């Protein structure tokens, strides 16, 4: 499926990547509702697997942001991990492609992370303290801080887009050259790469959020006059 208009409703335009992304979101919501009901009614294999996955994500988030903020940050970062993983694996379905191989989708994810970083930072530190950290250690560095915010958001979008695009193009080339002789190793490569790219994107978002949460904990410089007053 190419990035073409597949549905047009009045002024709303739905492209293939958008519809696939909405489909991934719907699948995650449905899966969450089903698992919630199944876990409440049963015990054994499924609850253990879900609990293990939750604990892995919980520990990863806690390592970066600490136990104080883990319950606040985990829902956002965990959703990112699950969404990107499922979107990456969608390319394994015959006739479909990963929506994350489209730059508009990865840009939307990166912009979401950009907004979330500042929301978490302001909620944790207050807007005055949070905005003040852009002037540390010297106000002359403000333009560089702003450029850094923009460039890392662009890099976040391009990294995921480039890796998924190159992976699917490499898979297509191998299938064209070797036919169906190497499908299993190719599928395994896709699964591993999907896991790695989802993990990296989520960890980078987590690191950015962690740095925003620490903005209020950075020591402020005290002038000599204030120190002796």
Beta strands, then each sheet from edge to edge (+ up, - down):
strand 1: 5-9
strand 2: 12-15
sheet 1: 1+ 2-
end
